[in-house]
Each structure stands twice: as C-alpha cells, then as structure tokens.
C-alpha cells in the first residue's frame, strides 16, 4: 500500500512473496544486512539543494528486490495459479524475490555495484548516500530501498543519469520531490510544513496559541529539578529534533555535516 502526503491511500501493490520464514541460516541464506539511511543525511541533502537552488528529482525502482543477485541456491514451490501440470516440479530462483531474508542485502549490493561502475562513491558515514564528482559536476544520490533522491548542479546530467539507470533497472521518474519518508518537500505560503505539524501534534501543541517569546511569564529558573518528566523519551526526542535544526548559520552547519560525511 502506498500513501499520499495527507495519509490517504494512493494505490495498492500486489507481489509474489517467498516464504522466507522457512529458510535456514547457513543453508539457503547467510548475509541479510542492508543499510538504512540516517534522518540527518536526508536533512543535509535537502538543506544543500535549497541553499544552492538545485532541483530535487525523485525516482522509483519497479520491483527493486527482484534485481538482487542470489549467491545461494533457492527453490520455492510453484506459486498459486501458475502451477505446472507436473506438481512435483519446483521453481529455482535466479534472482532475489520479496520475502527472502537476503533480498534487501542482495538489492543493496546490486545497486551499489552498479553505481560504483558509474564512478559514484559511497559515503563512509552513510552507505546509502552516493556521491559523483567530475570537473564542475556534482551529484548527490540518496537511496532508500526503491526510492531514490537525486540532486545535482546540472539538470541535463540528471537526465542522462536516469537514462543509464533505466538501462540497468526499471526506473520511474516521479519528477520533482514532494514527499519522502514522512517529510513534505514543497513551498508553503504560510511557512508551515507537514513535518512541523506532525511534531506539534506529537507533543499535543497543535492547538496552542502563538506568543512573541517562548519563555513562560513569571517563571523562576533554578538548578534544582523537583519534578521529573512524565514521558522523558518524548521530551528527549523533541529536544533532539530541535537541536539538529537550530543553528545560527545554516551554511556553517551544512559544511560541517558534509565534511563528516
């Protein structure tokens, strides 16, 4: 099921899925690890594109897990409605399929190998971020399973890159980025965004009134804490988000973060 930014259902998806729970470690699968992008990497990439006024392109890979190359011999029973007349025959998988324990790792290995052939390099701090540099051309590509974000200082180069990727995988060009991993990326006339609205709803402050200063009137500060927070995890998560976003100089924070990448 694929959702729209407002939470409504965009479309349903149906796939042939293998019964991965029947697999045995060391027999028909070994490595299952597949890196997941870090939220801070997404924010850095968006900040970089906005600062330099680069376009953000969103791509989608059809049946991404089916592109992974299997290193093990995997057999599965004949799927319903596609049975052969000989019921004793089984299917041997030449590529990965949804449901296999090693499918995510196999897909990551396939896309990484392909991008390295195109002279991309993988970030040391976030393996899901791929960077391409040649003379004055710079490309940043962020991959999350079957969703890809691309930003570049040359729009024509992005088109040629999409053509290359489409020759390896079945790629759908979704146009300009507007929604990614719960983050709404589009201009808002009143300065609001879904990310901020969700944060206010999470902290039950969506109905709060606006004030000119965040300081509570008549509050006396003290170094002694008499009452603990009823939900410290919620408080820490909200403060962490605020600390990541607050900076006096966005460019300075961006350069520092990219240097760490």
C-alpha positions as CSV (number, residue, x, y, z in Angstrom):
1,X,0.0,0.0,0.0
2,X,1.4,3.4,-1.0
3,X,0.1,6.5,0.8
4,X,-0.2,10.2,-0.2
5,X,1.3,13.0,1.9
6,X,-2.1,13.6,3.5
7,X,-2.3,9.9,4.6
8,X,-4.8,8.8,2.1
9,X,-4.2,5.6,0.1
10,X,-2.5,6.2,-3.3
11,X,-2.6,2.7,-4.6
12,X,-2.3,-0.9,-3.5
13,X,0.5,-3.2,-4.5
14,X,0.5,-7.0,-5.1
15,X,3.6,-9.1,-5.3
16,X,4.7,-12.7,-5.4
17,X,6.3,-13.3,-2.0
18,X,8.5,-16.2,-0.9
19,X,8.0,-17.9,2.4
20,X,11.3,-16.6,3.9
21,X,10.4,-18.0,7.4
22,X,11.2,-21.5,6.0
23,X,14.8,-20.5,5.3
24,X,17.6,-21.8,7.4
25,X,20.7,-19.8,8.3
26,X,23.9,-21.1,6.6
27,X,21.9,-23.3,4.3
28,X,19.9,-21.1,2.0
29,X,20.9,-17.7,3.3
30,X,23.8,-16.0,5.0
31,X,24.1,-12.2,4.9
32,X,20.8,-10.3,5.4
33,X,22.1,-6.8,6.4
34,X,21.1,-3.8,4.4
35,X,22.0,-0.3,5.4
36,X,19.2,2.2,6.2
37,X,19.7,6.0,5.5
38,X,20.1,8.3,8.5
39,X,17.5,11.1,9.0
40,X,20.3,13.6,9.4
41,X,21.6,12.7,5.9
42,X,18.1,13.4,4.4
43,X,18.0,16.9,6.1
44,X,21.6,17.7,5.0
45,X,20.8,16.8,1.4
46,X,17.6,18.9,1.4
47,X,19.5,21.8,3.0
48,X,22.2,21.6,0.4
49,X,19.8,21.6,-2.5
50,X,17.8,24.5,-1.1
51,X,21.0,26.6,-0.4
52,X,22.3,26.1,-3.9
53,X,18.9,26.2,-5.6
54,X,19.4,22.8,-7.1
55,X,16.4,20.7,-8.3
56,X,15.5,17.6,-6.3
57,X,14.5,14.7,-8.5
58,X,12.6,11.6,-7.2
59,X,12.9,8.2,-8.8
60,X,11.2,4.9,-8.1
61,X,12.6,1.5,-8.9
62,X,10.0,-1.1,-10.0
63,X,10.2,-4.4,-8.1
64,X,13.6,-3.4,-6.6
65,X,14.2,-6.6,-4.7
66,X,13.9,-8.6,-7.9
67,X,17.1,-7.0,-9.2
68,X,19.3,-8.6,-6.4
69,X,21.6,-11.4,-7.4
70,X,21.4,-14.5,-5.3
71,X,24.6,-16.3,-4.2
72,X,22.7,-19.3,-2.8
73,X,20.6,-21.9,-4.5
74,X,17.0,-21.1,-3.6
75,X,14.0,-23.2,-4.5
76,X,10.3,-22.5,-4.0
77,X,7.1,-24.3,-4.6
78,X,5.0,-23.4,-7.6
79,X,3.0,-20.2,-6.9
80,X,-0.8,-20.4,-7.0
81,X,-2.4,-20.1,-10.4
82,X,0.9,-20.7,-12.1
83,X,1.3,-24.4,-11.4
84,X,2.8,-26.8,-14.0
85,X,1.0,-30.0,-14.9
86,X,3.8,-31.8,-13.0
87,X,3.1,-30.9,-9.4
88,X,6.5,-32.4,-8.3
89,X,8.4,-29.6,-10.1
90,X,9.7,-26.6,-8.1
91,X,11.0,-23.2,-9.1
92,X,14.7,-22.3,-8.9
93,X,15.2,-18.6,-8.3
94,X,17.9,-16.9,-10.4
95,X,17.3,-13.5,-8.7
96,X,16.0,-12.4,-5.4
97,X,12.3,-12.1,-4.6
98,X,10.3,-10.3,-2.0
99,X,10.1,-12.3,1.2
100,X,13.6,-13.8,1.1
101,X,15.7,-13.0,4.1
102,X,18.7,-12.0,1.9
103,X,16.6,-9.9,-0.6
104,X,17.3,-6.5,1.0
105,X,21.0,-7.1,1.2
106,X,21.2,-8.5,-2.4
107,X,19.4,-5.4,-3.7
108,X,21.7,-3.1,-1.9
109,X,24.8,-5.0,-3.3
110,X,23.4,-4.8,-6.8
111,X,22.7,-1.1,-6.8
112,X,26.0,-0.3,-5.1
113,X,27.9,-2.3,-7.7
114,X,26.1,-0.5,-10.5
115,X,26.6,3.0,-9.1
116,X,30.3,2.3,-8.5
117,X,30.6,1.4,-12.2
118,X,29.2,4.8,-12.9
119,X,32.1,6.3,-10.9
120,X,29.9,7.1,-7.8
121,X,31.5,6.6,-4.4
122,X,29.7,5.6,-1.3
123,X,29.7,7.8,1.8
124,X,31.7,6.4,4.7
125,X,29.2,7.7,7.3
126,X,26.1,6.7,5.4
127,X,26.4,3.9,2.8
128,X,23.1,4.9,1.3
129,X,24.5,8.2,0.1
130,X,26.3,8.1,-3.2
131,X,28.4,11.0,-4.5
132,X,29.6,11.7,-8.0
133,X,32.2,14.4,-8.8
134,X,33.8,15.2,-12.2
135,X,35.2,18.6,-13.0
136,X,32.4,21.1,-12.1
137,X,29.6,18.5,-11.9
138,X,28.5,17.3,-8.5
139,X,25.7,14.7,-7.9
140,X,24.3,13.5,-4.6
141,X,22.1,10.4,-4.7
142,X,20.2,9.1,-1.7
143,X,18.7,5.6,-1.9
144,X,16.1,4.2,0.5
145,X,15.1,0.7,-0.7
146,X,13.3,1.5,-4.0
147,X,13.1,5.3,-3.6
148,X,15.9,7.5,-4.9
149,X,16.5,11.2,-4.5
150,X,18.9,12.9,-6.8
151,X,20.2,16.5,-6.7
152,X,22.8,18.0,-9.0
153,X,24.2,21.3,-10.2
154,X,23.4,20.2,-13.8
155,X,19.8,19.3,-14.7
156,X,20.9,17.9,-18.0
157,X,23.3,15.5,-16.3
158,X,20.4,14.1,-14.1
159,X,18.5,13.2,-17.3
160,X,21.5,11.3,-18.7
161,X,21.9,9.5,-15.3
162,X,18.2,8.5,-15.3
163,X,18.7,7.0,-18.8
164,X,21.7,5.0,-17.6
165,X,19.9,3.7,-14.5
166,X,16.9,2.8,-16.6
167,X,19.1,0.6,-18.8
168,X,20.0,-1.4,-15.6
169,X,16.7,-1.3,-13.7
170,X,13.2,-0.3,-14.5
171,X,13.0,3.3,-13.3
172,X,10.0,5.6,-13.0
173,X,10.7,9.3,-12.9
174,X,8.4,10.9,-10.4
175,X,9.5,14.4,-11.2
176,X,10.3,17.0,-8.5
177,X,10.5,15.7,-4.9
178,X,7.4,16.5,-2.8
179,X,7.2,13.8,-0.2
180,X,9.9,11.5,1.2
181,X,9.9,9.4,4.4
182,X,7.3,11.5,6.1
183,X,8.9,14.8,5.1
184,X,6.9,17.1,2.9
185,X,9.1,19.0,0.4
186,X,7.1,21.8,-1.2
187,X,6.8,25.6,-0.8
188,X,4.1,26.6,1.8
189,X,2.6,30.1,1.6
190,X,2.3,30.4,5.4
191,X,5.7,28.8,6.1
192,X,4.2,25.7,7.6
193,X,5.1,22.1,6.7
194,X,3.8,18.6,7.4
195,X,7.0,17.9,9.4
196,X,6.3,20.8,11.8
197,X,2.6,20.0,12.0
198,X,3.3,16.4,12.9
199,X,5.8,17.5,15.6
200,X,3.2,19.8,17.1
201,X,0.6,17.0,17.0
202,X,3.0,14.6,18.6
203,X,3.6,17.0,21.5
204,X,-0.1,17.9,21.7
205,X,0.7,21.6,20.9
206,X,-1.2,21.8,17.6
207,X,-4.0,23.8,19.3
208,X,-1.6,26.1,21.2
209,X,-1.8,29.9,20.8
210,X,1.1,31.9,19.3
211,X,3.3,34.1,21.6
212,X,6.1,36.5,20.9
213,X,8.5,34.8,23.3
214,X,8.9,31.1,24.1
215,X,9.7,32.0,27.8
216,X,6.9,31.4,30.3
217,X,6.0,34.7,32.0
218,X,6.9,34.8,35.7
219,X,9.0,31.7,35.5
220,X,11.8,31.4,38.1
221,X,14.7,29.4,37.0
222,X,16.5,27.1,39.4
223,X,19.3,24.5,39.1
224,X,17.2,22.0,41.2
225,X,14.6,19.9,39.4
226,X,11.7,18.9,41.7
227,X,9.5,17.0,39.2
228,X,10.6,14.6,36.6
229,X,9.1,14.5,33.1
230,X,6.1,12.2,32.8
231,X,7.4,11.0,29.4
232,X,11.2,11.6,29.2
233,X,11.5,9.7,25.9
234,X,9.1,12.1,24.2
235,X,10.9,15.1,25.7
236,X,14.3,13.8,24.5
237,X,13.1,13.0,21.0
238,X,11.6,16.5,20.6
239,X,14.7,18.3,22.0
240,X,17.0,16.2,19.7
241,X,15.0,17.3,16.7
242,X,15.2,20.9,17.8
243,X,18.9,20.8,18.4
244,X,19.5,19.3,15.0
245,X,17.6,22.1,13.2
246,X,18.7,25.1,15.3
247,X,21.8,26.9,14.1
248,X,22.9,30.5,13.8
249,X,24.5,29.9,10.4
250,X,22.9,27.1,8.2
251,X,25.8,27.1,5.8
252,X,28.2,26.6,8.6
253,X,26.3,23.6,9.9
254,X,25.9,22.2,6.4
255,X,29.6,22.4,5.6
256,X,30.5,20.8,8.9
257,X,28.0,18.0,8.4
258,X,29.2,17.3,4.8
259,X,32.8,17.2,6.0
260,X,31.8,14.4,8.4
261,X,30.2,12.5,5.5
